[in-house]
Amino acid sequence: METRPYVSWKLIGNFMTDAFKAVGVPEEDAKLCADVLMESDRRGIESHGVNRFKPIYIDRINIGIQKPVTQIELIKETPTTAVFDAHDGMGMVVSHHAMQTAIDKAKKYGMGMTAVRNSTHYGIAGYYATMATKEGMIGITGTNARPSIAPTYGVENMLGTNPLTIGLPTDEEFPFVLDCATSITQRGKIEYFARNGKDTPAGMVIGKNGEALTDSEQILVDLTTGDAALAPLGGIGSELAGYKGYGYATVVEVLSAALQAGSYMKMLTGIDNGKRVPYHLGHFFIAIDTEAFVGRESFKKTCGDILRALRASAKAPGHDRIYTAGELEYEKWLERRDKGVPVGESVQKELIEVRDALKLPYKFPFEN
């Protein structure tokens, strides 16, 4: 049972929008950035929601490694492709523009793909894939990130958590959206464990001597210093096929960097000679119009039939349901739609800190 206090969507959305505006983000961009963060919490993916509002966005703007005004430069364009430079602006803003460009091209030519360089953290990847599914299209996106994953049989953090995210439109109330890191867990989940005083399960993080690490707070330190690395999907070593996650993480790294001649791996640490610097992340976005194949309604029905057949298949003992990607997130939204976002004690303190620093006229329901 949820014990954390809830903050209404309207209140948290207005607050984050006004806070973004107060640090220099234009109003429409501020609304978009707040919406991307809330969408993560709507889906129950708290590793990328309101809890990252201050440390990943407000703090980075304040220390000067992320620009509040996003200057999007078109580097190259063809009828079906485009490359953009974000110039260290808001990752959500350039990503929304890049996916919308891919969608617009797909409407005209059946498929569209764009790439972005010199960007920053773009929030929940599923937000952009869902932009395509709302149009009856297949949406695909990926991004590189500061190095966290060790290659199989290695202990050095080389690759980012690098999600490969795919959204498929269906004839159901919600799309199929597979949105997950190519590591067995992501840095944001370990941040969540640390905030809540929980250990990281053994097998997710490897130390320099090859041992499994579990102290969440120490792991966050060791990831930064290079003394720890996340294991790829499958886990440490190859017995559970960790090489598969390693391979997919590499694919995302290449597509996020090579298509736009951008930065990669150790170039993305955010630190240069001991100083904090911009991350220069890269993203890619693909939109595929199902109408260009057998028609959108036909695709949606077949996709829905496949998902319903999976859910209806034989269950393991002790389990009465099988889920498909996006289903749990949809149910979480139904649960939270009228309640708002639950906010733990550490995030409460951060919201109050931002409010007071920016002198914003808000009072939260968790305050006495």
C-alpha positions, -999 to 999 in steps of 0.1 A, spaced: 0 0 0 13 35 -9 22 55 22 38 85 5 17 116 2 3 125 -32 7 158 -50 -19 166 -77 -8 165 -113 -20 201 -117 0 214 -87 33 195 -95 30 204 -132 24 241 -126 53 241 -100 78 224 -123 68 247 -152 72 278 -131 105 265 -117 119 258 -152 107 293 -163 125 308 -133 158 294 -143 154 306 -179 135 279 -198 109 295 -222 73 289 -211 63 264 -238 95 245 -234 90 245 -196 55 230 -200 69 202 -223 98 194 -199 74 192 -170 50 169 -190 79 145 -199 88 142 -162 51 137 -152 46 111 -179 73 89 -163 54 91 -129 21 85 -146 35 52 -159 50 44 -125 85 47 -138 98 68 -109 134 65 -118 129 92 -145 101 113 -130 97 141 -105 126 127 -84 150 138 -112 136 173 -116 161 190 -93 194 170 -97 193 163 -134 177 195 -147 175 224 -123 210 218 -108 226 213 -142 212 245 -155 223 263 -123 259 251 -126 260 260 -163 264 226 -179 230 227 -195 214 256 -213 178 266 -205 171 280 -240 174 253 -266 189 265 -299 180 237 -324 202 238 -355 194 217 -386 227 202 -397 216 181 -426 182 170 -441 169 147 -468 132 138 -475 133 110 -449 161 120 -425 174 149 -405 203 156 -382 200 183 -354 224 199 -330 209 208 -296 238 230 -285 235 216 -249 199 228 -245 170 209 -230 170 173 -242 133 170 -240 127 200 -262 150 189 -291 138 153 -288 102 163 -291 111 183 -322 132 155 -336 105 128 -332 78 151 -346 101 157 -376 104 119 -381 66 115 -378 60 143 -403 84 127 -428 68 92 -422 34 107 -430 47 118 -464 72 90 -472 62 61 -450 93 63 -428 113 90 -411 145 90 -390 163 118 -372 194 120 -351 205 146 -325 239 156 -312 252 178 -283 220 171 -263 212 165 -227 191 140 -207 158 136 -226 138 120 -198 116 89 -204 123 74 -238 88 60 -241 74 95 -243 88 99 -278 79 64 -290 43 71 -278 42 103 -299 44 79 -329 19 53 -316 -7 81 -311 -4 87 -349 -9 50 -356 29 46 -363 57 25 -349 80 47 -328 116 38 -320 142 58 -301 175 53 -283 201 75 -266 236 71 -253 245 82 -218 274 87 -194 294 54 -192 279 29 -168 279 -6 -184 309 -29 -184 313 -51 -215 309 -88 -208 340 -102 -190 350 -66 -183 348 -44 -151 352 -9 -166 322 12 -172 323 19 -209 288 21 -224 257 41 -213 225 25 -200 214 31 -236 177 23 -239 163 8 -271 127 18 -269 99 6 -292 63 17 -293 36 -2 -313 1 10 -319 -27 -15 -310 -65 -17 -311 -65 -16 -273 -67 13 -248 -29 15 -246 0 9 -270 27 -17 -266 57 3 -254 90 -15 -245 110 11 -227 140 -3 -208 177 1 -204 202 -23 -220 218 -27 -186 202 -50 -161 192 -19 -142 198 18 -148 215 45 -127 182 61 -120 169 29 -103 200 28 -81 194 65 -72 159 54 -63 172 26 -41 196 50 -24 169 76 -18 148 49 -1 176 33 19 175 0 0 204 -22 -12 209 -29 -49 202 -66 -56 234 -86 -61 243 -93 -98 233 -58 -111 266 -40 -104 302 -53 -107 332 -39 -88 367 -35 -101 377 -68 -87 348 -86 -103 326 -88 -72 289 -80 -70 282 -47 -52 250 -40 -32 255 -7 -12 234 17 -33 249 49 -20 285 37 -25 276 23 -59 266 58 -71 300 71 -59 318 42 -75 300 46 -108 313 82 -110 349 73 -100 350 43 -123 352 18 -95 319 1 -104 300 -7 -135 264 -18 -143 260 -53 -157 244 -55 -191 210 -72 -195 215 -108 -185 238 -99 -157 275 -104 -148 293 -128 -171 278 -150 -199 260 -178 -181 227 -158 -183 236 -143 -217 249 -109 -205 266 -106 -239 232 -100 -254 226 -69 -234 262 -58 -241 256 -62 -278 223 -42 -278 240 -14 -257 267 -12 -283 241 -9 -311 225 20 -294 258 36 -287 268 35 -324 234 47 -337 233 75 -311 268 88 -320 278 77 -355 247 89 -374 254 125 -362 292 124 -357 288 130 -320 304 120 -287 304 85 -272 314 63 -243 342 80 -222 336 113 -239 302 115 -221 314 115 -185 304 151 -179 338 158 -163 369 173 -178 400 178 -157 379 175 -126 354 201 -137 317 195 -146 311 200 -183 281 194 -207 274 158 -215 269 161 -253 245 132 -256 232 118 -288 197 104 -296 180 88 -326 143 87 -335 124 65 -360 88 67 -371 73 41 -394 38 47 -408 19 14 -407 -5 28 -433 23 25 -458 22 -13 -453 -12 -30 -449 -30 -1 -432 -31 12 -397 -63 -6 -386 -50 -39 -399 -17 -34 -381 -34 -24 -348 -57 -55 -349 -29 -80 -356 -7 -64 -329 -36 -65 -304 -44 -101 -313 -8 -111 -306 -7 -93 -273 -41 -108 -262 -29 -143 -271 2 -138 -250 -18 -127 -220 -42 -157 -225 -15 -183 -226 -9 -208 -197 2 -192 -165 30 -205 -142 19 -218 -108 12 -190 -84 5 -164 -111 -29 -155 -125 -18 -129 -150 6 -124 -179 14 -88 -189 26 -73 -221 47 -42 -223 28 -10 -215 0 -28 -197 13 -23 -161 21 13 -170 -15 18 -182 -29 3 -150 -6 25 -129 -20 56 -148 -55 45 -140 -46 42 -103 -28 76 -102 -50 96 -126 -71 111 -98 -45 109 -70 -15 126 -85 22 117 -80 34 101 -48 64 120 -33 89 105 -9 107 124 19 139 131 -1 120 145 -31 98 166 -8 129 183 6 142 189 -30 109 205 -41 109 228 -10 145 237 -17 138 246 -53 107 266 -43 125 286 -16 156 293 -37 134 306 -66 109 323 -43 79 306 -59 45 310 -42 36 273 -37 26 252 -7 27 215 -9 2 191 7 30 173 26 40 205 45 27 210 80 
